[in-house]
Amino acid sequence: MKKALTLILVIMISITIYSEKVLKVVGDISYPPFSFPDQDGNPQGICVDLWKLWSKKTGIRVDYRLLPWEEAQKLVLEGKADVADFMFYSEERDKYFDFSKHYTKVTTSIYFHKDLAGIRSVEDLKGFLIGVKKGDFAVEYLKKHARNSSLIMFDTYDEILKAAKKGEIKIFVMDDPPANYYLLKYGVFEKFRKTDPIYEELVYCSVKEGNHELLKLINEGFSMISKEEKERIFNKWLKKKIFPPVFWKYLFISLMILAGIFTIVILWNRELKRRIRKATKELIDKENELNKMYTELKKKNLEVERAYSLLKEQSAKIGRIIKLISNISPHVDQNELMEMLLNTLLDVLPEFEKGRVYFRENDKRWRCIATKGYNDSLKNYLFNEEWLIIPKKEEIVVLDDIGEHLKGKLPQDILDTILDIKKSVGIGVGCNGTPVFLFFLDKTEKTDISEASRKVLKNFSKLISIFTCLKIFMNRESAYRREVINAMLFLLEKKAPFIKGHSMRVAKLSALIAKKMGFTRDEIDRIFWAGILHDIGKFGIPEKVLMKRSYTDEEMNLIRKHPQISADIVENIEHLRPLADIIRYHHERWDGKGYPKGLKGEEIPLFARILAVADTFDNLMNEYKDYRKVIHELERLSWEQLDGNVVKALLSVLEEREEV
């Protein structure tokens, strides 16, 4: 009761003081949905509505003006305005302003053009030109935390987005609510990405330092506004947040169509009957739009399913080729090896009926050393180089009617063997860009070569080219197998450069942890090779998906299948089969929230738990680039995501080996 009487007394005194005075409030002119002008230039937004309700509660008139933010702050300091609305607190500002009770929180992020990569935090802004708003809290923050970056100042957020759309700036720092609004307004939402919020701050009203009576009046006035009243105002402006950005794209198109229909109907007839007919049409259009969106979503889901099926099929085919390569002795006869490779290639690509392999005998002549589907007359025959189409490095050539092309150049008995070939595809296999072997796959019908076959052939060309180089320079079988796998990792890292060296680092660290935990040499070797091969399943994932920093649900589901795909590949290779479960379960979590099986605690194989700790450590080092932060995060994840005993072993290794 006493508190209520005090509040009434304060309000009555304040009303007496300000009864003939208008409270001048200034807000940011470009801060939707909190303060921004309508089409006529009048203030609107959450802050404007809150102050209108404040005026109604207190009886004090409020003049709310929109200005560039730096100019608004200066007016308060010069005494030309009473309140600067919607301000973040900082120690620097505290020297000049007094702050009210806070009434909401706002996050701020780094926004960067999609062509830029590797920007995750302020530490990554070194050397870049960053767009910021004059007088913004972000200016203080960046000068403190990103000293090596250059700031370009704009009067308003609106001007920042205009400059970004023109390509004048590639990076800017902005509070998230107005950023979302202007990215959509200027049609550049899909051209810019954002980091996780770099900070989250409370929002206050501020008055000039020492104006305690006014500050008390502001606080008491806002205390008269109920929680329900505040929620109604916030919901009025923020309800759009429940929809994803893509919804607004479709909704905008729909509303434009409906607006045109509405205008025509109003001009045609304003009678109630026409309005009812219009409302019915709106409902039908919306239903059709939803049906269209559902159909599109279903179509995309089918595309993802087809992509995964194709990925699984290609992974299986590549796995068969890897299996063959990994089991070949470096001393195997060259012709026998090419025969084996040709047979395997025709098995995994059944659309082809026949095949030929040529070996470079010298600079001008090629010998046919392996065939399938042809008689023996073609084998060992020497071809002049000008008779053949020689594919360039990583090139696939498609030929029609090769028999017609070679008429008059080959003996008739040799020519007769290839006259029925209507379509051929050729790839070169060699070392240092120079073909040593030519593979030609043939079919007797003039049909197009499928895209899936092209991809398998291209990968085959890369793999066998690497194999050929290794076979030339490696003599020992164990070293040969190791280099083949390293070459596979090289291809994967070339496809996704941001993971370069990751597999080797994880393998070495896994081996050190296993050694610390007392495992045998054979067991240490096993977990080392599991680390080398744990991400090999990403080989078949499209590059555009691997290179992304954020994923749709469908893409994330595709990414999460890589442990199973990696395990499937090594499971088909006899001497690598013991590694399968280590690789398959290295993304399981101690608390049972991992994938692919949701195993919990000691249900997860111990070697998989060791690999998970090493993998997590390397990923954290890439993310934080700060040893202490990584150690702190590992300790936090113990007994939640990771096996705490394995984490202890890792920390012991790190203490003993500074080079890690």
N, C-alpha and C positions, 0 to 999 in steps of 0.2 A: 504494500500500500504506500509506504514511504517512498519507495523507488518510483512508483507511478506518479505521485504528487510532484516529486523532483523533476521528472521528465516533462510534466505538464507545465511546471513553472519555467523550465528552461525554454520550452517552445514558446510560451507566452512572451517571455522577455525578448526572445529572438524575433518574434513576429513584430513586437513593438519597435525593435531596432530597425528591422528590414521592411516594415510595412510600407514605407514610402520609397523603398529602394529595391531595385531589381538585382537578383543574384546572377552575376555574369559567369557562365560556365563555358569553357572552351574545350572542344574535343578534336581528335584527329579527323581530317577531312577524307582520309582514305583507309578506314579501318572497318570494313563490313565484316560481320553483320552488326557490329557494335555502334559504329558511328560513320555515316556516309550520306551524301545528298541523294534526294529523290530526283525524278526527272525535271522538277521545277527548281531544283537547287535547295530545297528545304531539308533541314536535318532529319534523319530517320535512323532507326536501329535500336538495339537493346538499351544502350546508355541513354538515348533520348527518351525512350519510354519510361525508364527508371526515374529520370529526373522530373518528368511530367507527373508521375505518381508521387514523388517526393514533394513537389510543389503543392499538389492537391492535399497531401497529408499535413503539411506545415502551414499552408496559407501564404507562403512566400513565393512571389513570382520569380521565374527562372528564364533567363535569356540564354539559350543554348546555341553557340556558334561553332561552325566547322572551319578549321584553319589547318594549314600545314603544321605538322607536330612541333617542329622547332620554334615556329612563330608563336604557337599557342603557349608554349612554356615561357617564352620571353614576355608575353603580355601579362602573365601572372606575376612574374618577378618584377615587372615595371609598375605593378599596381593597376593596370588597365583592365584586368580580369580578376575574378575572385578565385575560381577553381579550375585546375587542369584535370580533366577527367581521364580515367583509364591509363594510369601510369605505373610502370614497374618500379620497385624500390631498388636503390643502390646507395652505397656509402657516399658517393660523389653527390648524388641528388639530395641526400639527407642534409647536406650543408645548406641547401637553399629552400627546401620544401619540408612541410610537415605532412604526414600521411594519415588518411582515414583508416577505418577498419576495411580489410579486403572483402571483395564480393565475388571473385571468381579466380580461376587459374587459366593460364594460356601457355601453350608450348611453342617453341621456336625451332626451325630446322634450316639446314643448308639445302638449297635447291640448285640443281646443276643440269646442264644439257645432257641428253641421253647419249651423245657422242663421246662424252667424257667418262673415264672409268677410274676406279680406285679412290673415289672420294667417299669417306665414311664418317669423318669427324673433322674438327677444326685443325687437327694436326696435318691433314692432307691438303690444306689450302695454301701452303707455302708456294710463293711465286705467282699465284693467280690474282686476277683483278676481280674484286668482290663488290657487288652492288648493295648499298645499304641506304636507309632513310636517315636524313639529317635529324639529330636529336633523339634517335632511337637507342634503346638500351643495348641493341646489338653492336653499336659503334664502340661503347665502352668495353663490351665483352670481347670483341675481336681484337681491339688494341692490346688487351691483356693476354689473350690466349692464342692469337694468330698474328704475332708481330711481324712475321716475314711476308705477309700478304699485303696487297695494296687495296685501299678502299676507294670506291667512287661514290660520291654522295648524290642523292636525289631528294627533292622536296617531299615526295609522296610515294607510297607503295605503287600507286597507279602508274607513275612515271617509270618506276623500275621495270614493271611488266611490259610497258610499251618498248623500252629499250631492249629487253630480253627478246621480245617478238621480232624486233628488227635485226637481232643478232649482234647488237652492240656490246652486250655482256652475256657470258655463258654461266655465271654463278652469281647467286644472290642469297642473302640471309634475310628471312622474313618470318613474322609470326604466322602460324599455320592457318587460322581462320581467314584472314584477308588473302593469304596466298592461294588457298583453294578457290576463293571467289574470283580473283583476277586471272588465274590460270584458265578457268573455265570461260570467263568473260572474253578473253582475247584468243581463245581457241588454241592454246599451246599446252593444254594439260598433258597430252601424250608425248610432248617433246621434252619435258623436264621430269627428272626424278628427284627424290628427296632422301636425305639421311634420316636416321632416327633423330628425335628431338635432341638438340644440343643443350637445352635447358628448359625448365618449366618454372614460371614465376607467378606469384600472386599479383593481383591487380588492385590498385587503390585509386581513390580521389586524392588530390594533393592541393595544398594551399601554400602561400608564401610563408617561409619560416617565421614562427612567432605568432601567427594569427590563430591562437588557441581557441578563442570564442567561436570563430567561424567553423573551425574543425569540429568543435563539440556540437555545434548546431547541425552540421552535416551528418555526424554519426547518429545523433538522436533522431534526426529526421528519417534516416534509413532504417533505424531500429523500429520505426512505426510501420514499416512495410513488412507484411507477413511473408513467411516462406512460400505459401501457396501463390501469393501475388507475384513474387519474383519468378517462380517456376513458370507461371502463365506467360510472362514476358519473354523469358528465355526460350520456352517451347515455341512461341510464336515465330521466332527468328531462326532457331537452330534445328527445327524438326526435319529439315532437309538432310541432316547428317546421317539419318538412318538409311539413306540410299547410297549405293556405290556410284562413282563418277560416271560409269558407262550408262547407268539408268538415266542420268540427267541428259546425256547425249540423245538418247531415244526420246526422252520426255520433251526435250526442247523441240525436236523435229515434230513430234505429235502436237505440241501446243501451237507451233507455227501453223500447222495444217488446220487445227481446230479454230485458231484465231481467225484465219481467213474464212472458214465456213461460217463462224459466228458473225463476222462483219457482213458477209453477203446476206445471211438470214435477217440480221437487224435492218439492213437497208431495204430488203425486199418486203418484209412485213414484221411489225413489232407486236403483232397480236399474240395473245396467249397461246393460240393453237400452234403458231409457228415456233414459239419458244419450247413448247412441249415436244414438237417434232425435232427441234435442234438438240434438246437434251437426250432424246432417244438415239439420235445419230451419234452424239458424243459417246454414249455408253457402248454402242456397237463398234465405233472406231477404237475405243480403248480396249474392248474385248479382242478385236482383231489384232491390235498392236501387241497385247499380251500373248495371244496365240502365236504371233510371228516371232516374238522374243523366245517363247518356249520352243518353237520349231528350230530357231537358230541355235539355242542352247543344246538341244538334242543333237543337232547336226555336228556341233563342235565336240560334244562328248563322243560321238561316233568316230570323228576324225582322230581324237586322242586315242581311242581304242584301236583304230586301225594302225596308227603310228606305233603304238606299243607292240601290237602283233607283228608289224614289220620289223621293229627293233629286235624283238625276241628271235624272229626267224633269221635276221642277219647275224645276230650274236651267235646263234647256233652254228651257222655256216662258217663264220670266222673262227669259232671255237674248234671246228673240225680241222680247219687249215692249221691253226696253232698247234693242235694235238699232233698232226702229222709232222710238222716242223720240229716240235720239241722232242720227238722220238727218233729223229734221223741222226745217224752218226755222221760226224764231219768227214769220215773217210768213205762214205757211200759213193758208188760209181755215179758219175754225172748223168749219164743217159738213163740209168735206173731211177735216179732221183727225179728227173724231169718227167719220166713215165708216171711215177707215183703222183706227182703234183698235177699232171694233166688229168689223170683218172679222178682224183679228188675234186678238181674243179668242175669236171663234167657231171660228177655225182651231185654236187650242191647246186648246179645250174642246169636242171633237166630240160630247159627250153632248147639247149644245143644238143645236136646229135653226134657231131664228130669234132676232132681236135687235132692240132699239129703244133709241134715245138721245133724252133730253129735255133741253132747255135752259130755264133759269129766265128767262122773258120779263119778269116783274115779280113782286111779292110774292104774287100770287094765281094766276098762270097760267104753264103750262109748254108749250113748243112742241116737237113731235116733229121733230128735225132730221136723224136718220139711222135707216135701217132696213135689215134684211137678211131676206129670206124673206117680206116683206109686199108688197102692191101699193102703188101710189103714193098712194092716197087717204089713207093714214095719215100720210104725210110732210107736214110743215108744219101739221098740225092742232093747234089750241090746246086744252089740257086744263086744266080748273079744278083747283087744288091739292088740293081735297078728294076728287077722283076718284082720286088717286094715293096710294100708300103711300110716304112720304118716309123713306128710311133715315137714321139718325143717323150721326155720324162713325164710320168704320171698322166700320159695322154691315152685316150681310148679312140681307136680308129674303126669306123664301120665301113665295110666294103660290100658292094653289090656285084654279083656275077663275076667272080674272080677268074673263072675259066675263060670267059670272053676276053678278059684283060691279058691273059697269058698265051692266047692263041698265036702260033708262029714262033714262040720263044721256047717252048718245052717239047720234048719228044711226045708223040701221040699217046704212047702207053701211060706216060705220067699225066698228060693233060686229061685223058679219059677219067682219071680217078677224081678230078675236082670239077668236072663240067656240070655236075648236078647241084653244086653249091650256089645257093641264091643269096645268102646273106652271111657275112663273116664279121667277127669283131676281133681286133688285135690289140695286144698290150705289150709294152716293152719291159724287160726285167734286166737290171744291170747295176753298175756301181758308178758313182760320181757322175750320174746323168748320162752315161754311155750305155746303150742296150747291149747286153751280152746274149740274152735269150729273147726270142719272140714267141709269144703264145697266140695262136689263132683258134677261136672256137667257131664252128660252122653249123649252119642248118640249111635244109633243102627247100624251105619255104621262105618267101620274101616277106617276112613279118618284122615289125619293129622290135628292137631290143628293149626289154623292160628296164625301168629306172632302178629297180631293186638289183637287177643283174649288173647294171653299170656300176653301182656303188660297191658291190662285192668285188667286181673286177678291179676297180680302182684301189680298194684296200689290199686285194691280193697282190697287185703290182707293187705297192709300197712294201708289203711284208716280204715278198720274195726277193725284191731288190735288196732289202736290208740283209736278208738271209744269204744272198749271193755274195755280198761284200764280206759278211762274217765268215762264210765258208772259205773264201779266198785267204783270209788273214788269220783264222783261228784253227788250231790243230787239236786241241784237247776238247773232248766232248762236253765236259762240265762247264768249261769257259764258254764254249759255243752256245749252250743252252741259256746261260746267264745273259749273254749279250743279246740274244733274241728277245728275251723278256724286257731287257733294258731298252731295246729298240721300240718295243710296243709302248713302253712308258714314254719314250721320246715322242712317238706319234700322238699319244694322248695329251702330253704337255704342249705339243705344237698346236693341237686342236683347242686346248684351253690353257693359254700361257700363264694365267694367274695361279695354277696349281703346280708350276714348274718346281721340281725338286721335292715336292711334298711327299711322294711315295718313298723316296730314298731316305728322307729324314725320319719318317715314321718307322721304316724298317729298322734303321740303325738304333733308334731310341727303344723300340720294342725289344730288340736283342739285348741291349744293355739292361733293361728292366728284368728280362728273363734270367740273365746271368746273375743279377743281384739277388733274385729270388731262388737261386740254387738249381736251376734246370740244367740238364745235360747238354752237351754240344749239339747232338742231333735235334733236341727240342728247341734249342736256341736258333739253329739253322731253319727249322720249320717255321717258327714265328717270324724270322727275318723275311723269308720269302712270302709269307702271308701279308706282311707289310708292303712288300714290293708290289703285290698284285691286288691289294684290297680295293682299288678304285678302277680296275681294268674294265669293269662293266660300263663305265662312262664312255668307252670308245665308240659305241654305237649311238649315243645320244646326240641329237642335232646340235651343231655348234652354237646356233642362235639361242638355244635353251641353256647350254652350259655357261655362256658368257653373260647371262643375265644376273643381276644382283637381287632381283625380287621375282617371284613366280606366281602364276595363277595356281588354283588348287589342283587343276589337272596336270600342270607342269611339275608341281611339287610331288604329286603322286608318281609321275614318271621318274623324277630324280631319285625318289626313295626306293625305286626298284633296283638301283645299281648294285647294292650288296648281293641281292639274289642272283642278278645276271652275272656278276663277277664270280660268284660261287659256282653257278651252272657251267661257266666256261672252264674253270680249273678242275671241276669234277669230272669232265670228259677227258682229262689228261691224266694218265695213270699215275705218273710219279708226282703229280701235284694234287692228287685227290685228297690226301690228308689235310690239305689247307682249306678245304671247302667250308667246313663249319666255322673255322676261325674267321674267315672273310664274311660268311653269311650273317653272323650274329654280332659283328663289331659295332653296329649301331643300336643294339639293345641297351636298356638302361637298368641300373640296379633297382630302381623303384617300379619297374615293369611298364614304363611308359614309352619304351623304344619301339623299334621295328626291325625285322618284318613280323616277328612272332609275339612280341610283347612278353618275352621271357623276363623273369624277375630273380634278383639275387644270384645265388649259386646255381640256379638253373642255366645261367649263361656259361658257356665253356670258359675256363680260366684264361686260355690263350686269347680268346675274343675279348675278355675284359682287359687284358694287358694291351692289346692292339687299340682298344677304345681309348684308354688313357693316353697313349702315345699320339693317336690321331687328334684327340681333343687338345693336348698340349700344343701341337704344331699349329692347329687352327687358331687357338687363342693367341699364340705369338704373332701370327700374321695379322690378327685383328687388333690387338692392343699395342704390340711392339714395345711393351713395357714388362720387364721380367717380374717385378714385384706384383703388378696387377694380375699377371698370369698365375703366379703362385697363390695369391689370395683367392682367385676364382676357382682354381683346382681344389683348394681346401673347402671352399663353399660347396662344390659339387660332390665332395666325398660322401658316400653312403646315400646319395640322392640320385645322381646320374652315374657315378663311377664307383668301383670297388675301392673303399678307403684303404685297404691293405696294399693294393697296387699303387695308389697315389703315394703312400708312404715310401714305397720302394723307389718310385720315380724321384721324389724329393731327395732321397739318399743318393741316388745317381747324380743328380744335379749338383749336390754339394761336393761330390768327389771329382766331377769332370766339368771343368769350366768351359771346355770347348763346346759342350752341348748348349 
